[in-house]
Amino acid sequence: MNAFTVMAALLVSPQPGASDTACPAISPAGVEAQFERFNAAWATQDPDVVTALFTEEPVLLPTLSNVPRTTRESIRDYFVGFLRNRPVGRIDTSSVEIDCRTASRVGTWTVTLTDPASGAARDVAARYSFIYRFEQGDWKIDHLHSSVMPGQ
């Protein structure tokens, strides 16, 4: 076998881990389902359920904290307090882009928070960006940024 034949065989043969580089299928409806999954995780009020939706090396730039969260532990810590407000999200505007192993959704949303002491609910209008990454066989949140709309 000459060097060219060996190289050609290597290029067309499945390589170890080749399935790791395949582009997993996701549609705009699949990206919508990721948000519904996130909202359902909020509804559990369990920070571990919410944290499990994030990648191994995530970034969370949350609405109600000035501290960037870049580990799963720090993300869990944020949600321990945040979930006490029984948040419920509603997408107001959305733009979705899909790439090979990532998908993004950006726009505006309204998050309803309920004061745990008084039971009073208030709506917070905010901007958001979700970046999802396909990791370990599942779509996970790699980056989430949410900030209150100016003037609120």
Disulfide bonds with the S-S distance in Angstrom:
Cys23-Cys100 1.95
